[in-house]
Amino acid sequence: MRNFHLHLVSDSTGETVSSVARAAVVQFDDVEPQEHVWTLVRTRSQLEKVIAGVEANPGAVLVTLVNAELRETLKKACLKLKVPYIQVLDGVVAELSNYLGVASHARPGRQHVMDEEYFSRVEAINFALAHDDGQAHWELEEADIVLVGPSRTSKSPTCVYLAYKGFRSANIPFVTGCPLPPELETLKSPLVVGLTISPDRLQQIRRTRMQSLKQDEHTAYIDVEAIESEIEEARKLFYRHHWPVIDVTRRSVEETAATIIQYYEKHREKQAAGGAL
């Protein structure tokens, strides 16, 4: 495993440069970056601290700075220290500018302005938290997306991720022998998605969860035969209601959410087409 220093420099929250760094690093085997995150870098004195940090721990520098003077200063420092200087958005912004025939505006943190979209996202996050794990199920009709699945199938983190994307999401746990909220049977507007997983993987996740809670006794919660039966019952429920089903065994939360969003777009198109008839 090769370790290296990776400096992430941003004049905003650092979310963009961090995401780009993660997406790039996973393309390489046997490498492990030690990240140094420098956020809200907007003055010369703040930049001097960054340069000192790069000098103390030389490594690649990924940058999302819009201030031309700060960028040039950092670029010269990296050249002097013989480390890569990578301005991650330059190519994308330049190509879009050429295509649109419009000049870009160098404004730090512009993607995080508190506009209508921002407050809509905050509202969606609050909705997801208020409707987690079957809470406030009488308000399910207000959701965009409702996830149903056995315990530990990533329902909650997927809902939060969807909320960050602006979707009002709720989740309902499927528990053998426990009735589901009656509202779930009559939903008209929301997309309902069933989440499933392989029994072995679910047993592993649940066992780890119980160990973290210092509960080592053997129960039906981690019994593989009981889990197999639980997953089969859940699948029958999903198919009976014609809900799309996603197997999360080998999926990240981001991948699951991306698939759900695709289903949601088709769901909305179908609803729109039906309303137009």
C-alpha positions as CSV (number, residue, x, y, z in Angstrom):
1,M,0.0,0.0,0.0
2,R,1.5,3.3,-1.1
3,N,0.7,6.3,1.2
4,F,0.8,9.9,0.0
5,H,-0.2,13.3,1.0
6,L,-3.1,14.9,-0.8
7,H,-4.0,18.6,-0.2
8,L,-7.5,19.6,-1.0
9,V,-7.8,23.4,-1.2
10,S,-11.1,25.2,-1.6
11,D,-12.5,28.7,-1.1
12,S,-15.9,27.2,-0.1
13,T,-16.8,24.1,1.9
14,G,-14.5,21.7,0.1
15,E,-17.3,19.4,-0.9
16,T,-16.5,19.6,-4.6
17,V,-12.8,19.0,-4.4
18,S,-13.2,16.2,-1.9
19,S,-15.7,14.4,-4.1
20,V,-13.4,14.7,-7.1
21,A,-10.5,13.5,-5.1
22,R,-12.4,10.4,-3.9
23,A,-13.6,9.6,-7.4
24,A,-10.0,9.9,-8.7
25,V,-8.2,8.0,-6.0
26,V,-10.4,4.9,-6.2
27,Q,-9.2,4.4,-9.8
28,F,-5.8,3.3,-8.4
29,D,-5.0,0.1,-6.6
30,D,-2.9,-0.1,-3.4
31,V,-2.8,3.7,-2.7
32,E,-3.9,5.4,0.5
33,P,-4.1,9.2,0.6
34,Q,-3.5,11.2,3.8
35,E,-5.9,14.1,3.2
36,H,-5.2,17.6,4.3
37,V,-8.4,19.6,3.8
38,W,-8.1,23.4,3.5
39,T,-11.5,25.1,3.3
40,L,-12.8,28.7,3.0
41,V,-9.4,29.9,1.7
42,R,-10.1,33.4,0.6
43,T,-7.3,35.6,1.8
44,R,-3.5,35.8,1.3
45,S,-2.9,35.0,5.0
46,Q,-5.1,31.9,4.8
47,L,-3.3,30.8,1.6
48,E,0.1,31.2,3.3
49,K,-1.0,28.6,5.9
50,V,-1.9,26.2,3.1
51,I,1.5,26.7,1.4
52,A,3.2,26.1,4.8
53,G,1.2,22.9,5.1
54,V,2.1,21.7,1.7
55,E,5.8,22.4,2.4
56,A,5.6,20.4,5.6
57,N,3.9,17.5,3.9
58,P,4.7,17.6,0.2
59,G,2.0,16.0,-2.0
60,A,-0.5,16.6,-4.8
61,V,-2.6,19.7,-4.4
62,L,-6.2,19.7,-5.8
63,V,-7.7,23.1,-6.0
64,T,-11.1,24.8,-6.4
65,L,-10.2,28.5,-6.0
66,V,-11.8,31.1,-8.2
67,N,-9.6,34.1,-7.1
68,A,-7.0,34.4,-9.9
69,E,-4.3,36.0,-7.6
70,L,-4.6,33.2,-5.0
71,R,-4.5,30.6,-7.6
72,E,-1.4,31.9,-9.3
73,T,0.4,32.3,-5.9
74,L,-0.4,28.7,-5.0
75,K,0.5,27.5,-8.4
76,K,4.0,29.1,-8.2
77,A,4.5,27.7,-4.7
78,C,3.6,24.2,-5.9
79,L,6.0,24.6,-8.8
80,K,8.8,25.6,-6.4
81,L,8.0,22.6,-4.1
82,K,7.9,20.3,-7.2
83,V,4.4,19.0,-6.3
84,P,1.4,18.7,-8.7
85,Y,-1.0,21.6,-8.8
86,I,-4.4,20.5,-10.2
87,Q,-7.3,23.0,-10.7
88,V,-10.1,20.5,-10.9
89,L,-12.9,22.6,-12.4
90,D,-11.0,24.7,-15.0
91,G,-11.5,22.3,-17.9
92,V,-15.2,21.8,-17.2
93,V,-15.9,25.5,-16.8
94,A,-13.9,26.4,-19.9
95,E,-15.7,23.9,-22.0
96,L,-19.1,25.0,-20.8
97,S,-18.2,28.6,-21.3
98,N,-17.2,27.9,-24.9
99,Y,-20.3,25.8,-25.6
100,L,-22.7,28.4,-24.1
101,G,-20.8,31.4,-25.4
102,V,-21.1,33.0,-21.9
103,A,-18.3,34.0,-19.6
104,S,-18.2,32.4,-16.1
105,H,-18.3,34.4,-12.9
106,A,-15.5,33.9,-10.3
107,R,-17.6,33.8,-7.1
108,P,-16.4,31.6,-4.2
109,G,-19.1,29.2,-2.9
110,R,-21.6,30.2,-5.5
111,Q,-23.0,26.6,-5.6
112,H,-24.0,27.0,-1.9
113,V,-26.0,30.1,-2.1
114,M,-29.1,30.2,0.1
115,D,-31.7,30.2,-2.7
116,E,-35.0,28.4,-3.1
117,E,-33.3,25.1,-4.0
118,Y,-31.2,25.3,-0.8
119,F,-34.2,25.7,1.5
120,S,-36.0,23.0,-0.4
121,R,-33.1,20.6,0.3
122,V,-33.2,21.6,4.0
123,E,-36.9,20.9,4.1
124,A,-36.4,17.5,2.4
125,I,-33.7,16.6,5.0
126,N,-36.1,17.6,7.9
127,F,-38.8,15.5,6.3
128,A,-36.5,12.4,6.0
129,L,-35.5,12.7,9.7
130,A,-39.2,13.1,10.8
131,H,-40.3,10.1,8.8
132,D,-37.5,7.7,9.5
133,D,-38.2,4.1,10.5
134,G,-42.0,4.4,10.2
135,Q,-42.4,7.6,12.1
136,A,-45.4,9.9,11.2
137,H,-46.6,7.3,8.7
138,W,-49.9,9.1,8.4
139,E,-48.1,11.7,6.3
140,L,-46.6,9.3,3.8
141,E,-48.7,10.8,0.9
142,E,-46.6,13.9,1.3
143,A,-43.4,12.0,0.4
144,D,-41.8,11.8,-3.1
145,I,-40.3,8.4,-2.3
146,V,-41.0,5.8,0.3
147,L,-38.6,2.9,1.0
148,V,-39.7,-0.4,2.4
149,G,-37.3,-3.2,3.5
150,P,-36.0,-5.3,6.4
151,S,-33.9,-3.8,9.1
152,R,-30.3,-2.9,8.1
153,T,-30.9,-2.6,4.4
154,S,-29.6,1.0,4.3
155,K,-33.1,2.6,4.3
156,S,-32.2,5.5,6.6
157,P,-28.9,6.6,5.0
158,T,-30.5,6.3,1.5
159,C,-33.3,8.5,2.5
160,V,-30.9,11.1,3.9
161,Y,-28.9,11.0,0.7
162,L,-32.1,11.4,-1.4
163,A,-33.1,14.3,0.8
164,Y,-29.8,16.0,0.1
165,K,-30.7,15.7,-3.6
166,G,-34.0,17.4,-2.8
167,F,-36.4,14.4,-2.6
168,R,-38.8,14.1,0.3
169,S,-38.2,10.6,1.4
170,A,-39.6,8.3,4.1
171,N,-38.9,4.7,5.1
172,I,-40.9,1.9,6.6
173,P,-39.3,-1.2,8.2
174,F,-40.5,-4.6,7.2
175,V,-40.7,-6.8,10.3
176,T,-42.0,-10.4,10.1
177,G,-45.3,-10.6,12.0
178,C,-45.8,-6.8,12.3
179,P,-48.4,-5.1,10.2
180,L,-47.3,-2.3,7.9
181,P,-49.0,1.1,8.2
182,P,-52.3,1.0,6.4
183,E,-51.5,4.3,4.6
184,L,-48.8,2.4,2.6
185,E,-51.5,0.3,0.8
186,T,-53.3,3.4,-0.5
187,L,-50.5,5.7,-1.6
188,K,-51.2,7.5,-4.9
189,S,-48.4,10.1,-5.4
190,P,-45.2,8.7,-3.9
191,L,-43.0,6.1,-5.5
192,V,-42.6,3.1,-3.3
193,V,-39.4,1.1,-3.6
194,G,-38.6,-2.2,-1.9
195,L,-35.0,-2.8,-0.7
196,T,-33.7,-6.4,-0.4
197,I,-30.3,-7.9,0.3
198,S,-28.6,-11.3,0.4
199,P,-29.3,-13.3,3.6
200,D,-25.5,-13.8,4.3
201,R,-24.7,-10.2,4.0
202,L,-27.7,-9.1,6.1
203,Q,-26.7,-11.6,8.8
204,Q,-23.2,-10.2,8.8
205,I,-24.4,-6.6,9.1
206,R,-26.8,-7.4,11.9
207,R,-24.3,-9.4,13.8
208,T,-21.8,-6.5,13.6
209,R,-24.6,-4.2,14.8
210,M,-25.4,-6.4,17.8
211,Q,-21.7,-6.7,18.7
212,S,-21.4,-2.9,18.7
213,L,-24.3,-2.8,21.2
214,K,-22.6,-5.6,23.2
215,Q,-25.5,-7.9,22.6
216,D,-24.0,-11.3,21.6
217,E,-26.9,-13.6,22.3
218,H,-28.3,-15.6,19.3
219,T,-31.7,-14.4,18.3
220,A,-34.0,-14.7,15.2
221,Y,-32.6,-11.3,14.3
222,I,-29.3,-12.9,13.2
223,D,-30.5,-16.4,12.5
224,V,-29.8,-17.1,8.8
225,E,-33.0,-19.2,8.3
226,A,-35.2,-16.6,10.0
227,I,-33.5,-13.9,7.8
228,E,-34.0,-16.0,4.6
229,S,-37.7,-16.3,5.5
230,E,-37.9,-12.5,6.3
231,I,-36.4,-11.6,3.0
232,E,-38.7,-13.9,1.1
233,E,-41.8,-12.5,2.8
234,A,-40.6,-9.0,2.0
235,R,-40.0,-9.9,-1.7
236,K,-43.5,-11.4,-1.9
237,L,-44.9,-8.1,-0.5
238,F,-43.0,-6.0,-3.1
239,Y,-44.1,-8.2,-6.0
240,R,-47.7,-8.2,-4.8
241,H,-47.8,-4.4,-4.9
242,H,-45.7,-4.2,-8.1
243,W,-43.1,-2.0,-6.3
244,P,-39.7,-1.8,-8.0
245,V,-37.1,-3.8,-6.0
246,I,-33.4,-3.0,-5.6
247,D,-30.9,-5.5,-4.2
248,V,-28.5,-3.4,-2.1
249,T,-26.0,-6.3,-1.4
250,R,-23.2,-4.9,-3.5
251,R,-24.4,-1.3,-3.9
252,S,-23.3,1.8,-2.1
253,V,-25.9,4.2,-0.8
254,E,-25.1,6.6,-3.7
255,E,-25.6,3.8,-6.3
256,T,-28.9,2.8,-4.7
257,A,-30.1,6.4,-4.6
258,A,-29.1,6.9,-8.2
259,T,-31.2,3.9,-9.3
260,I,-34.1,5.1,-7.1
261,I,-34.0,8.5,-8.8
262,Q,-34.2,6.8,-12.2
263,Y,-37.3,4.9,-11.1
264,Y,-38.7,8.1,-9.7
265,E,-38.3,10.0,-13.0
266,K,-40.1,7.2,-14.8
267,H,-42.8,7.2,-12.1
268,R,-43.4,10.9,-12.5
269,E,-43.5,10.6,-16.3
270,K,-46.1,7.8,-16.0
271,Q,-48.2,10.0,-13.6
272,A,-48.0,12.9,-16.0
273,A,-49.0,10.8,-18.9
274,G,-51.9,9.4,-17.0
275,G,-53.1,12.9,-15.9
276,A,-53.0,14.0,-19.5
277,L,-55.4,11.3,-20.7
